[in-house]
């Protein structure tokens, strides 16, 4: 009988231990760290607009292109004049040192003089597509494009605006 009581007591203690193990295994708690880093906002400043210079049109359509390297070329029925300045557009990017960013250029822009207009297409930049800010968080972006001149384009001072957008990758 004594052995039976000891066996019964042992089984009872074992049942309580198993029950406690099961109860303890149903939840657990631990801690973790939450972090954040605030980066320098990305900025873009225009230092110089895009200027195609003085152009003479003819009875044939043509184009004038300014490259990001500030080289002017023409094709078709246009003659760029040596009188008057031409230049690429220049922007200054700023932000987080060594960060990469994307560059978004316009697809088409219209320049207007009174009731007349021309289209600017073929936008390019250097760097092209993406850029990397220097260790000091700066980079120059040079932009060029192509001006499409109609045959017998009306005389006038044409202008319009365009947007360049940069964003961190």
N, C-alpha and C positions, 0 to 999 in steps of 0.2 A: 504494500500500500504506500509505503514511504517512497518507493521508486516511482510509482505512478503519480504521486503528488509532485515530486521533483520534475518528472517528465512534463506534467501538465503545466507547472510553473514555467519551465523552460520554453514550452510552446507558446505560452501567453506572452512572455517577454519577447520572443522572436516575432510574434505577430505584431506587437506594439512597435518594435524596431523597424519592421518592414513597412508598417503603416506610416511611421515618421519619415522614412526614406522617401516613400512615395509623395508625401506631403511636401517635403523639402525640394523635390525635383520638379515641382510644377511652376516655380518662378525663380528668377535670378535678377540681380541688379548689378550694374557696373556703370562707371562714368566715362565720358568721352570729352574731347576738347572741341570747341567751336572756334573757327578762325576766320579772319577776313583780312584783305590787304587792299587799301585804297591806292589806286594808281594815279599818276599825273594825267589829267584830261588831255585828250588829243586836240590839237589846234591846227588851223590852216589859215595863213595870211597871204593875200595877194600882194606881191611887190610890183608887178608889171603886167599890164594887159597885153593882149595879142593884137598886133598891128600888121596888116598886110602891105601897108605903104600905098603909094600912088600907083595906079594901074590904068593903062589905056586899053579900052576894049576895041573890038573890030566887028566885022560882020560874021565872025565865027565865035562860037562859045569857047571858053578856055578855063583854066584853073591857075591859081597861085597857091603854092604850098609854103608854109613856114614850118621847118622841122623843130623838134625840141632843142636841137643844137644851134638854133637861130640861123639856119641856112634857108634862103628863099629861092624857089624854083618856080618855073611856069611852063604851061603847055597850052597848045591850041591857039586861039585867036586873042591872046592878051599879051601886053608888053608891060612888064614892071618898069617903072620910072626910077631913074637914079635920084630924082628929086623926092625928098620926103623919107622919113625913117620907117623901117619895118623892124619887128622884133617878135620873138616868142613870148609867151606868157610865163611868168615866174611866180611860184608860190613857195612859202616857207612852212614846212610841217614841223610840229613840235609835240612833245609828249614824253612818255615813259622811255628812259634810256634803253637802247637796244631792242625795242619793241618792233614787231612787224605790223604792217597795215596794208589795206587794200586801197587802190585808187580807182574811183569811178569818174569817167569822163562823159561829156555829153555825146549823144549820137548825131544830133543835128541841131543847128542854131540858125536862126534867121537874123540877118542884119538888114536894117531898113534905112531908107532915105526918102522921106515923103511917102508917096504911093508906090515906090519901087523897093525891091528887095533882092537879096542874094542869100544863098544857103551856104553855111559852113559845115563841112563834114570831115571824115577821116581824122578824127582826133587821136593824137598820140602823146605819150609822155615819157620822160626819163627821170626816175625809173618808170618802167612800164608794168602796169598791173598791180604790183606790190612794191613796197619799199621797206627799208629798215632804218629806224632812227639811229643816230650815232650814239656813242657813249654819253654824250652830253644831251641827248634827246632832241636832235634837230636833223633836218634833211631838206635840201632844195629840190623842188619838183619843177622841171621845165616842160612846158606844154606847147604843142604845135597843132596845126590843122590845115585843111584845104578849103580855099574860097572858090566857089563855083560861079563863074562870071558868064552871064548870058550873052548871046550875040547882040551887038549894039546896046549893051547895058547903059542905062541912063546915067548921065553925069550926076554926081552928088557925093555928100559925105555920109557914108553908111555906118551904122553902129547897132550894136545889140549886146546883150550880156549873156554870160554862160556860167554854169556852176561846175566846180570840181569838188568831189566829196572824198574824204578819207575816213577810214574806220579801222580800229584795232582788229587784228585777226583773232 
